């Protein structure tokens, strides 16, 4: 099942942040891991989350682009210099409060700049670091592997400034509807879910 949760009618990024955070936590069963990745070019963008993850005893790492040759033309060099600034925080946690901190610490990244993916799983999904790296890239080339779907409870990715997409073969439509209704009531919003029909060859 592929489902989109839209929050277009909120009109308030603080409320959007709360809705998206609540949705992720509501779809995380007890004692499951939350794997996530955030990309940023800002020099100290990851400092706050590093402190939070360290104090919580959670695993994380900062991934930098691999060095590349600088023997190309100047236009390519300028693109590479921009890419070289990007650093990706990859982490896993079982603490729901970390999700709340994430959306507060990375306002610019998740609300204006990029997608933030989450994988919810009891055990480490196959090649989950590579999967998160892929999902943080270009929308045109982001692919969710079958192994990730089958090996996790669900995968979620934020949408630019207004919602989240969930993919799962474990969560049922009635369960998802109930989650959406509860979050809508708590935030005095009209939220809807819709199924995406998979394309057929």
LINGI-V505352 format. One record per residue. N is the residue number from 1. PHI is phi as a letter, one per 40 degrees, with the letter a starting at -180 (none if undefined). NEAR is the number of other C-alpha atoms within 12 Angstrom. Layout:
n=<N & N>
phi=<PHI & PHI>
near=<NEAR & NEAR>
//
This chain:
n=<1 & 2 & 3 & 4 & 5 & 6 & 7 & 8 & 9 & 10 & 11 & 12 & 13 & 14 & 15 & 16 & 17 & 18 & 19 & 20 & 21 & 22 & 23 & 24 & 25 & 26 & 27 & 28 & 29 & 30 & 31 & 32 & 33 & 34 & 35 & 36 & 37 & 38 & 39 & 40 & 41 & 42 & 43 & 44 & 45 & 46 & 47 & 48 & 49 & 50 & 51 & 52 & 53 & 54 & 55 & 56 & 57 & 58 & 59 & 60 & 61 & 62 & 63 & 64 & 65 & 66 & 67 & 68 & 69 & 70 & 71 & 72 & 73 & 74 & 75 & 76 & 77 & 78 & 79 & 80 & 81 & 82 & 83 & 84 & 85 & 86 & 87 & 88 & 89 & 90 & 91 & 92 & 93 & 94 & 95 & 96 & 97 & 98 & 99 & 100 & 101 & 102 & 103 & 104 & 105 & 106 & 107 & 108 & 109 & 110 & 111 & 112 & 113 & 114 & 115 & 116 & 117 & 118 & 119 & 120 & 121 & 122 & 123 & 124 & 125 & 126 & 127 & 128 & 129 & 130 & 131 & 132 & 133 & 134 & 135 & 136 & 137 & 138 & 139 & 140 & 141 & 142 & 143 & 144 & 145 & 146 & 147 & 148 & 149 & 150 & 151 & 152 & 153 & 154 & 155 & 156 & 157 & 158 & 159 & 160 & 161 & 162 & 163 & 164 & 165 & 166 & 167 & 168 & 169 & 170 & 171 & 172 & 173 & 174 & 175 & 176 & 177 & 178 & 179 & 180 & 181 & 182 & 183 & 184 & 185 & 186 & 187 & 188 & 189 & 190 & 191 & 192 & 193 & 194 & 195 & 196 & 197 & 198 & 199 & 200 & 201>
phi=<none & b & b & b & b & b & b & d & c & c & g & a & c & c & c & c & d & c & c & c & c & c & c & c & c & c & b & b & c & d & g & c & c & b & b & a & a & b & b & a & c & c & d & b & c & c & d & c & c & d & c & c & c & c & c & c & g & c & c & a & a & b & b & b & d & c & d & b & c & b & c & c & c & c & c & c & c & c & c & c & c & c & c & c & c & c & b & b & c & b & a & b & a & b & b & c & c & c & c & c & c & d & c & c & c & b & d & c & c & c & c & b & b & a & c & b & c & b & b & b & a & c & b & c & c & d & f & c & c & c & c & c & d & c & c & c & c & c & c & c & b & c & b & b & c & c & c & c & c & c & c & b & c & a & b & b & b & c & b & d & g & a & i & a & b & b & b & a & b & b & c & c & d & d & c & c & c & c & c & c & c & c & c & c & c & c & b & f & b & c & b & b & b & a & c & c & c & c & c & b & c>
near=<26 & 28 & 29 & 31 & 39 & 29 & 35 & 22 & 21 & 23 & 14 & 17 & 25 & 20 & 27 & 36 & 35 & 30 & 41 & 46 & 34 & 29 & 43 & 45 & 31 & 30 & 36 & 35 & 22 & 17 & 16 & 25 & 34 & 43 & 46 & 43 & 44 & 48 & 40 & 36 & 25 & 20 & 14 & 20 & 26 & 34 & 20 & 20 & 36 & 28 & 20 & 24 & 28 & 19 & 15 & 20 & 16 & 23 & 24 & 27 & 23 & 24 & 24 & 20 & 20 & 13 & 11 & 15 & 12 & 15 & 11 & 12 & 11 & 11 & 12 & 15 & 16 & 15 & 16 & 21 & 19 & 16 & 22 & 24 & 22 & 28 & 28 & 40 & 37 & 36 & 40 & 39 & 37 & 28 & 28 & 29 & 21 & 34 & 38 & 25 & 23 & 42 & 36 & 26 & 25 & 32 & 28 & 24 & 32 & 33 & 29 & 18 & 22 & 28 & 38 & 46 & 48 & 47 & 50 & 42 & 33 & 21 & 22 & 23 & 30 & 20 & 21 & 34 & 29 & 26 & 33 & 38 & 35 & 28 & 35 & 37 & 27 & 14 & 19 & 9 & 12 & 18 & 23 & 35 & 23 & 19 & 21 & 33 & 30 & 23 & 24 & 37 & 35 & 42 & 46 & 44 & 43 & 41 & 30 & 27 & 33 & 30 & 36 & 38 & 35 & 41 & 39 & 33 & 20 & 24 & 27 & 20 & 20 & 13 & 16 & 33 & 24 & 20 & 28 & 34 & 23 & 21 & 31 & 28 & 15 & 17 & 24 & 16 & 22 & 20 & 32 & 25 & 29 & 20 & 19 & 14 & 10 & 10 & 6 & 4 & 3>
//
